Amino acid sequence: MNRTVLSFGAVAVALAAVTGVAALSAPDEAAQGGESAKAAAHKPVERSTLVCPRPSASDVAETAYEAFTPKGGTGKKGSAALYPAELVETGTPQSPDDEGGRKDKGDEEEKGEKDGKGDKGGEKGDKGSGKPFLRLSSPGTPVTADTQDPKAPALTGTADGPFAPGWTVQQTTSIGAGAGRGLQGTSCTAPDTSFWFPGASTAEDRQDYVHLTNPDSTSAVVDLDVYGKKGKEKAGAGAGEAITVPPHSTVPVLLSTLTAEPVTNVTLRVTARSGRVGAQVQASDRKLGGDWLPPATDPSPRLVLPGIPEDASSVRLSVFAPGDEDADLKVKLAGRNGLISPAGHESLHVKAGMVTTVDLNDLT
Protein backbone atom coordinates (compact mmCIF):
# COMPACT_ATOMS: atom_id res chain seq x y z
CA MET A 1 0.00 0.00 0.00
CA ASN A 2 1.67 3.19 -1.18
CA ARG A 3 0.63 5.35 1.72
CA THR A 4 1.49 5.97 5.33
CA VAL A 5 -1.12 5.70 8.05
CA LEU A 6 -0.53 6.57 11.69
CA SER A 7 -3.35 5.70 14.07
CA PHE A 8 -3.22 6.35 17.78
CA GLY A 9 -4.94 7.90 20.77
CA ALA A 10 -6.65 6.22 23.66
CA VAL A 11 -6.25 3.19 21.43
CA ALA A 12 -3.16 3.32 19.27
CA VAL A 13 -1.11 1.72 16.51
CA ALA A 14 1.56 2.93 14.10
CA LEU A 15 1.25 1.48 10.61
CA ALA A 16 3.60 3.11 8.62
CA ALA A 17 12.53 9.17 10.59
CA VAL A 18 9.96 10.84 12.75
CA THR A 19 8.29 9.73 15.97
CA GLY A 20 4.78 10.75 17.03
CA VAL A 21 4.11 11.43 20.71
CA ALA A 22 0.65 11.85 22.24
CA ALA A 23 -0.30 12.49 25.84
CA LEU A 24 -3.77 12.49 27.33
CA SER A 25 -4.65 15.04 29.99
CA ALA A 26 -4.22 12.95 33.17
CA PRO A 27 -2.99 13.44 36.75
CA ASP A 28 0.71 13.05 37.31
CA GLU A 29 1.37 9.49 38.39
CA ALA A 30 3.91 10.65 40.95
CA ALA A 31 1.29 12.93 42.56
CA GLN A 32 -1.03 10.04 43.19
CA GLY A 33 1.25 8.81 45.97
CA GLY A 34 2.16 5.31 47.02
CA GLU A 35 5.14 3.22 46.16
CA SER A 36 5.22 1.16 43.01
CA ALA A 37 4.44 -2.50 43.44
CA LYS A 38 7.33 -4.87 43.64
CA ALA A 39 8.24 -6.50 40.38
CA ALA A 40 6.57 -9.86 39.92
CA ALA A 41 8.82 -12.85 40.02
CA HIS A 42 9.92 -14.00 36.58
CA LYS A 43 8.96 -17.49 35.51
CA PRO A 44 10.26 -19.25 32.41
CA VAL A 45 7.93 -19.38 29.40
CA GLU A 46 6.88 -22.99 28.99
CA ARG A 47 4.32 -22.73 26.18
CA SER A 48 3.61 -20.24 23.35
CA THR A 49 0.77 -20.20 20.83
CA LEU A 50 0.76 -18.26 17.54
CA VAL A 51 -1.81 -17.58 14.84
CA CYS A 52 -1.00 -16.61 11.23
CA PRO A 53 -3.87 -15.30 9.04
CA ARG A 54 -4.75 -16.66 5.63
CA PRO A 55 -2.34 -14.70 3.39
CA SER A 56 -4.33 -14.12 0.19
CA ALA A 57 -6.75 -15.71 -2.26
CA SER A 58 -5.03 -14.00 -5.19
CA ASP A 59 -3.67 -16.15 -8.02
CA VAL A 60 -0.57 -13.93 -8.19
CA ALA A 61 0.31 -13.96 -4.49
CA GLU A 62 3.60 -15.35 -3.18
CA THR A 63 3.96 -15.82 0.57
CA ALA A 64 7.11 -16.46 2.59
CA TYR A 65 7.31 -17.54 6.22
CA GLU A 66 10.25 -17.41 8.61
CA ALA A 67 10.14 -18.96 12.08
CA PHE A 68 12.73 -18.56 14.82
CA THR A 69 13.27 -19.27 18.50
CA PRO A 70 16.42 -17.95 20.20
CA LYS A 71 18.64 -20.21 22.25
CA GLY A 72 18.46 -20.15 26.01
CA GLY A 73 15.10 -21.74 26.77
CA THR A 74 14.79 -24.12 29.68
CA GLY A 75 14.17 -27.83 29.32
CA LYS A 76 15.60 -30.43 26.99
CA LYS A 77 12.54 -31.65 25.11
CA GLY A 78 10.07 -29.58 23.15
CA SER A 79 8.80 -28.62 19.71
CA ALA A 80 7.41 -25.74 17.64
CA ALA A 81 5.24 -26.22 14.57
CA LEU A 82 2.48 -24.53 12.58
CA TYR A 83 -0.52 -26.45 11.23
CA PRO A 84 -3.22 -25.42 8.72
CA ALA A 85 -6.52 -24.05 10.01
CA GLU A 86 -9.73 -24.97 8.24
CA LEU A 87 -11.42 -22.15 6.30
CA VAL A 88 -15.05 -21.51 7.27
CA GLU A 89 -16.90 -20.02 4.30
CA THR A 90 -18.98 -16.93 5.11
CA GLY A 91 -20.61 -16.29 1.74
CA THR A 92 -18.60 -13.10 1.09
CA PRO A 93 -15.67 -12.74 -1.35
CA GLN A 94 -12.45 -14.05 0.18
CA SER A 95 -10.30 -11.34 -1.40
CA PRO A 96 -10.82 -8.08 -3.34
CA ASP A 97 -10.11 -9.97 -6.56
CA ASP A 98 -12.94 -12.46 -6.01
CA GLU A 99 -15.62 -10.01 -7.19
CA GLY A 100 -14.52 -10.18 -10.79
CA GLY A 101 -11.76 -11.01 -13.19
CA ARG A 102 -10.91 -14.34 -11.59
CA LYS A 103 -10.17 -17.34 -13.74
CA ASP A 104 -12.57 -20.25 -13.79
CA LYS A 105 -11.69 -23.55 -12.17
CA GLY A 106 -10.59 -25.13 -15.43
CA ASP A 107 -8.12 -22.34 -16.14
CA GLU A 108 -6.66 -22.59 -12.64
CA GLU A 109 -6.21 -26.36 -12.91
CA GLU A 110 -4.56 -26.01 -16.32
CA LYS A 111 -2.18 -23.36 -14.97
CA GLY A 112 -1.25 -25.59 -12.06
CA GLU A 113 -0.50 -28.52 -14.37
CA LYS A 114 1.74 -26.40 -16.57
CA ASP A 115 3.91 -24.59 -14.04
CA GLY A 116 3.68 -26.94 -11.07
CA LYS A 117 4.03 -24.05 -8.67
CA GLY A 118 3.24 -24.66 -5.03
CA ASP A 119 4.83 -24.93 -1.63
CA LYS A 120 8.62 -24.83 -1.69
CA GLY A 121 9.74 -24.78 1.92
CA GLY A 122 8.35 -27.01 4.63
CA GLU A 123 5.74 -29.70 4.18
CA LYS A 124 2.37 -28.78 2.78
CA GLY A 125 0.18 -28.76 5.86
CA ASP A 126 -2.58 -31.33 6.08
CA LYS A 127 -4.80 -31.02 9.12
CA GLY A 128 -6.34 -34.41 8.53
CA SER A 129 -2.99 -36.22 8.52
CA GLY A 130 -1.53 -34.02 11.25
CA LYS A 131 1.44 -32.93 9.15
CA PRO A 132 2.90 -29.52 10.03
CA PHE A 133 3.38 -26.83 7.42
CA LEU A 134 6.41 -25.39 9.19
CA ARG A 135 8.42 -26.98 12.01
CA LEU A 136 11.48 -25.72 13.88
CA SER A 137 14.32 -28.19 14.19
CA SER A 138 16.30 -26.51 16.97
CA PRO A 139 16.40 -23.20 18.89
CA GLY A 140 18.73 -20.66 17.33
CA THR A 141 18.20 -21.93 13.78
CA PRO A 142 15.63 -20.11 11.60
CA VAL A 143 13.37 -22.12 9.30
CA THR A 144 11.66 -20.81 6.16
CA ALA A 145 8.82 -21.92 3.92
CA ASP A 146 6.94 -20.38 1.02
CA THR A 147 3.83 -20.95 -1.04
CA GLN A 148 2.14 -19.64 -4.19
CA ASP A 149 -1.11 -21.47 -3.54
CA PRO A 150 -4.16 -19.13 -3.66
CA LYS A 151 -5.79 -21.53 -1.20
CA ALA A 152 -2.96 -21.24 1.33
CA PRO A 153 -4.57 -21.60 4.76
CA ALA A 154 -4.31 -19.72 8.00
CA LEU A 155 -1.88 -21.38 10.41
CA THR A 156 -1.94 -22.10 14.12
CA GLY A 157 0.66 -23.71 16.30
CA THR A 158 2.22 -24.16 19.71
CA ALA A 159 5.80 -24.16 20.96
CA ASP A 160 6.81 -25.73 24.24
CA GLY A 161 9.92 -26.46 26.25
CA PRO A 162 13.07 -24.69 25.00
CA PHE A 163 11.22 -23.64 21.81
CA ALA A 164 8.61 -21.55 23.65
CA PRO A 165 10.51 -18.42 24.84
CA GLY A 166 10.71 -15.89 22.01
CA TRP A 167 9.06 -18.05 19.35
CA THR A 168 8.39 -15.72 16.40
CA VAL A 169 6.95 -16.21 12.92
CA GLN A 170 6.91 -13.57 10.17
CA GLN A 171 4.52 -13.84 7.21
CA THR A 172 5.23 -11.74 4.09
CA THR A 173 3.08 -11.80 0.96
CA SER A 174 3.87 -10.20 -2.39
CA ILE A 175 0.86 -9.56 -4.63
CA GLY A 176 1.71 -8.35 -8.12
CA ALA A 177 -1.72 -7.15 -9.29
CA GLY A 178 -5.25 -6.47 -8.14
CA ALA A 179 -6.79 -4.39 -5.37
CA GLY A 180 -4.52 -5.88 -2.72
CA ARG A 181 -1.30 -5.49 -4.68
CA GLY A 182 1.86 -4.69 -2.80
CA LEU A 183 4.00 -6.20 -0.08
CA GLN A 184 1.87 -7.32 2.87
CA GLY A 185 3.74 -8.27 6.01
CA THR A 186 2.58 -9.29 9.47
CA SER A 187 3.94 -11.08 12.48
CA CYS A 188 1.95 -14.09 13.58
CA THR A 189 0.31 -13.12 16.86
CA ALA A 190 -0.74 -14.71 20.13
CA PRO A 191 -4.47 -15.40 20.56
CA ASP A 192 -6.42 -13.22 22.98
CA THR A 193 -9.94 -12.24 24.00
CA SER A 194 -9.90 -8.56 22.97
CA PHE A 195 -8.40 -6.51 20.12
CA TRP A 196 -8.70 -2.92 18.84
CA PHE A 197 -8.02 -1.93 15.22
CA PRO A 198 -8.04 1.83 14.47
CA GLY A 199 -7.35 2.82 10.87
CA ALA A 200 -9.80 0.40 9.25
CA SER A 201 -12.41 1.45 6.68
CA THR A 202 -15.63 0.39 4.98
CA ALA A 203 -15.34 3.00 2.22
CA GLU A 204 -16.38 2.02 -1.30
CA ASP A 205 -12.77 1.84 -2.54
CA ARG A 206 -11.70 -0.32 0.41
CA GLN A 207 -12.22 -4.00 1.17
CA ASP A 208 -11.05 -4.65 4.70
CA TYR A 209 -11.36 -8.09 6.25
CA VAL A 210 -10.87 -9.20 9.81
CA HIS A 211 -9.50 -12.74 10.02
CA LEU A 212 -10.62 -14.60 13.15
CA THR A 213 -8.59 -17.76 13.81
CA ASN A 214 -9.17 -20.21 16.64
CA PRO A 215 -6.08 -22.23 17.68
CA ASP A 216 -7.85 -24.24 20.38
CA SER A 217 -9.84 -27.48 20.50
CA THR A 218 -13.10 -25.79 21.56
CA SER A 219 -15.20 -23.24 19.66
CA ALA A 220 -14.85 -19.51 20.24
CA VAL A 221 -17.73 -17.01 20.05
CA VAL A 222 -16.78 -13.50 18.92
CA ASP A 223 -18.49 -10.10 18.74
CA LEU A 224 -17.41 -7.40 16.27
CA ASP A 225 -18.16 -3.73 16.98
CA VAL A 226 -17.39 -0.91 14.54
CA TYR A 227 -17.08 2.74 15.62
CA GLY A 228 -17.07 5.83 13.40
CA LYS A 229 -17.06 9.59 13.90
CA LYS A 230 -20.64 9.49 15.23
CA GLY A 231 -20.18 6.52 17.51
CA LYS A 232 -21.04 2.86 17.14
CA GLU A 233 -22.04 1.87 13.61
CA LYS A 234 -24.98 -0.47 13.02
CA ALA A 235 -25.79 -2.59 9.99
CA GLY A 236 -28.94 -4.34 11.16
CA ALA A 237 -29.94 -6.74 13.89
CA GLY A 238 -27.35 -9.39 14.62
CA ALA A 239 -24.58 -8.02 12.37
CA GLY A 240 -21.22 -8.89 13.90
CA GLU A 241 -22.76 -10.62 16.91
CA ALA A 242 -22.02 -14.12 18.23
CA ILE A 243 -19.79 -15.25 15.37
CA THR A 244 -18.79 -18.86 15.99
CA VAL A 245 -15.22 -19.79 15.13
CA PRO A 246 -14.91 -23.60 15.22
CA PRO A 247 -11.83 -25.32 16.67
CA HIS A 248 -8.66 -25.03 14.57
CA SER A 249 -10.53 -22.89 12.01
CA THR A 250 -10.47 -19.40 10.54
CA VAL A 251 -13.40 -17.12 9.67
CA PRO A 252 -12.86 -14.04 7.43
CA VAL A 253 -15.42 -11.24 7.87
CA LEU A 254 -15.80 -8.35 5.41
CA LEU A 255 -16.03 -5.16 7.48
CA SER A 256 -18.42 -3.45 5.07
CA THR A 257 -21.07 -6.00 6.11
CA LEU A 258 -20.95 -4.46 9.59
CA THR A 259 -21.98 -0.91 8.60
CA ALA A 260 -25.22 0.27 7.02
CA GLU A 261 -23.34 2.56 4.63
CA PRO A 262 -19.70 3.19 3.66
CA VAL A 263 -17.63 4.83 6.41
CA THR A 264 -14.15 6.08 5.57
CA ASN A 265 -12.50 5.87 8.99
CA VAL A 266 -13.54 3.30 11.58
CA THR A 267 -12.16 1.53 14.62
CA LEU A 268 -12.93 -2.17 14.97
CA ARG A 269 -13.25 -3.91 18.31
CA VAL A 270 -12.98 -7.72 18.49
CA THR A 271 -14.24 -9.35 21.69
CA ALA A 272 -14.41 -13.07 22.43
CA ARG A 273 -17.43 -14.02 24.54
CA SER A 274 -15.96 -17.47 25.01
CA GLY A 275 -12.64 -18.98 24.02
CA ARG A 276 -9.92 -16.93 22.37
CA VAL A 277 -8.88 -16.07 18.81
CA GLY A 278 -6.14 -14.50 16.80
CA ALA A 279 -7.39 -11.40 14.96
CA GLN A 280 -5.75 -9.58 12.04
CA VAL A 281 -7.18 -6.95 9.69
CA GLN A 282 -6.23 -7.05 6.01
CA ALA A 283 -6.85 -3.68 4.33
CA SER A 284 -7.14 -3.42 0.54
CA ASP A 285 -7.50 -0.16 -1.35
CA ARG A 286 -8.37 -0.30 -5.06
CA LYS A 287 -6.04 2.59 -5.86
CA LEU A 288 -3.29 2.29 -3.27
CA GLY A 289 -2.90 -1.46 -2.72
CA GLY A 290 -3.04 -3.49 0.48
CA ASP A 291 -1.39 -4.26 3.81
CA TRP A 292 -2.09 -5.70 7.26
CA LEU A 293 -3.22 -3.44 10.11
CA PRO A 294 -1.69 -4.51 13.43
CA PRO A 295 -3.83 -4.38 16.58
CA ALA A 296 -3.50 -1.34 18.79
CA THR A 297 -1.78 -1.15 22.14
CA ASP A 298 -3.84 -0.92 25.32
CA PRO A 299 -5.31 2.50 26.20
CA SER A 300 -2.79 4.68 28.01
CA PRO A 301 -2.36 8.34 29.13
CA ARG A 302 0.85 8.55 27.07
CA LEU A 303 1.72 6.89 23.76
CA VAL A 304 4.87 6.98 21.65
CA LEU A 305 4.51 5.83 18.05
CA PRO A 306 7.66 5.45 15.95
CA GLY A 307 7.52 4.73 12.27
CA ILE A 308 6.77 7.74 10.03
CA PRO A 309 9.13 7.42 7.03
CA GLU A 310 11.28 10.42 6.23
CA ASP A 311 9.78 10.65 2.72
CA ALA A 312 6.15 10.28 3.83
CA SER A 313 3.89 12.47 1.68
CA SER A 314 0.65 11.78 3.55
CA VAL A 315 0.07 10.81 7.18
CA ARG A 316 -3.36 10.18 8.68
CA LEU A 317 -3.94 10.15 12.42
CA SER A 318 -6.96 8.11 13.55
CA VAL A 319 -7.89 8.35 17.23
CA PHE A 320 -10.53 6.47 19.22
CA ALA A 321 -11.38 7.01 22.88
CA PRO A 322 -13.00 3.99 24.55
CA GLY A 323 -15.02 4.36 27.72
CA ASP A 324 -17.45 7.06 28.82
CA GLU A 325 -15.13 10.09 29.01
CA ASP A 326 -13.78 12.37 26.30
CA ALA A 327 -10.03 12.53 25.75
CA ASP A 328 -7.85 15.61 25.21
CA LEU A 329 -4.50 14.96 23.58
CA LYS A 330 -1.36 16.96 23.02
CA VAL A 331 0.38 15.89 19.83
CA LYS A 332 4.09 16.30 19.18
CA LEU A 333 6.57 14.97 16.65
CA ALA A 334 10.09 13.95 17.61
CA GLY A 335 12.62 14.50 14.84
CA ARG A 336 16.38 14.92 14.60
CA ASN A 337 16.21 18.37 16.16
CA GLY A 338 13.81 17.58 19.02
CA LEU A 339 10.08 17.88 19.60
CA ILE A 340 7.78 19.98 17.41
CA SER A 341 4.02 20.51 17.40
CA PRO A 342 2.27 19.94 14.04
CA ALA A 343 0.75 23.23 12.89
CA GLY A 344 -2.99 23.30 13.44
CA HIS A 345 -3.00 20.01 15.34
CA GLU A 346 -1.13 20.83 18.54
CA SER A 347 -4.06 19.46 20.54
CA LEU A 348 -6.93 17.14 19.75
CA HIS A 349 -10.29 16.60 21.46
CA VAL A 350 -11.76 13.12 21.03
CA LYS A 351 -15.32 12.40 22.10
CA ALA A 352 -15.98 9.21 24.03
CA GLY A 353 -16.83 6.24 21.83
CA MET A 354 -16.11 8.14 18.61
CA VAL A 355 -13.36 8.23 16.00
CA THR A 356 -11.51 11.46 15.22
CA THR A 357 -9.28 11.56 12.14
CA VAL A 358 -6.92 14.29 10.97
CA ASP A 359 -4.55 14.46 8.01
CA LEU A 360 -1.03 15.54 8.99
CA ASN A 361 0.46 16.63 5.69
CA ASP A 362 3.91 18.09 4.97
CA LEU A 363 5.48 16.68 8.13
CA THR A 364 8.85 15.78 6.64
C-alpha positions, 0 to 999 in steps of 0.5 A: 500500500503506497501510503502511510497511516498513523493511528493512535490515541486512547487506542493506538497503533503505528502502521507506517525518521519521525516519531509521534508522541501523544499524551492524554490530559491525566494526573501526574502518576507521581502525585497520586502517591504510594510506592510502586508494586514490587516487580513480579517474580519472573517465571520461564515461558513454557508454552507459546501459541501463535496464529498466522492469518490466511495470506491471500486468495489472489492467483498472483500472491507469493507468501514467505514464512520465517520462524525462529526461537532464540537459544536459552530456553529451559528444558531439553525436550520440546517442539514448535510447529504450525498447522493449517486451520480450516477455512469456514466459508462466510458467503462473502468474497475471500479477497478483493479480486474475487468479485470479478476477473478471476479465472474459472476452475478449469483455467486454474487447474490447467495453470497448475499442471503447466507450471507446477508451482506450489509450496517450496519450503516445509511440508504442505500442511494437512490437518487431517494427517496431522502434518505440520506446514512449518516446524522448527528443528532446533532453537537458534536456527531459523526455518523458512517456507513459502507458497504460491497457492491461492488456497494457502490456509491460515496457520496455528501452532504451539511451541513448548519447552526450549522452543517456547521463549521468544518463538516468532513467525513472520509472514510476508506476501507479495501480490503483483496485481489487483486491489490488494497489490503490494508487499503485505507483512505481518507477524503471527500473533498470540491469541487473545480475547480482545483486540482494537483496530483503528485505521480500518475502513468500509469506504467504497474503494476499500475491502477490509477483512478481519480474520478470526482464527481459533487455535484451540480445541473448543469453539470460540464465540466472537463479537465485532463492533465498529465505531465511526465519527458518530459513535457505534455503527450499526448494519442491522440486527445481529450483524457482527454478533455471536460469530462462531469460530470452530476449533482449529478454524479461521473465519474471514469477515468483510467489514463493510457488512458491519456498517449500514453505509460506507464509512471512511475511517472506523475503529474495529473492536474484536471481543471473544465471549468465550474462548480466544482467537487471533485477529488480524485486519487485512486492508485493501485499497483499489487505488493504493494497494493493500497491507495488514493493520496490526492491533492497537496497544492498550489505552494509556495516558501517554503513547509513543509511536515510531515509524513515520518514514522520512519521505512520507507524503501523507500521514493520517492520524486516527484516534478512538477514545474507549469508555465514557469520558472524552479525551484531550491529547497533546500531539508532538513529533520527535525529529532529529532536532527535538520535539515539534508541534504539528501546525494546526493540530497541537491538541486534539479533542476526542469524544468518548466512543467516537473516532476522530481523524486528521490528516497531517500533511507536509510533516517531513 
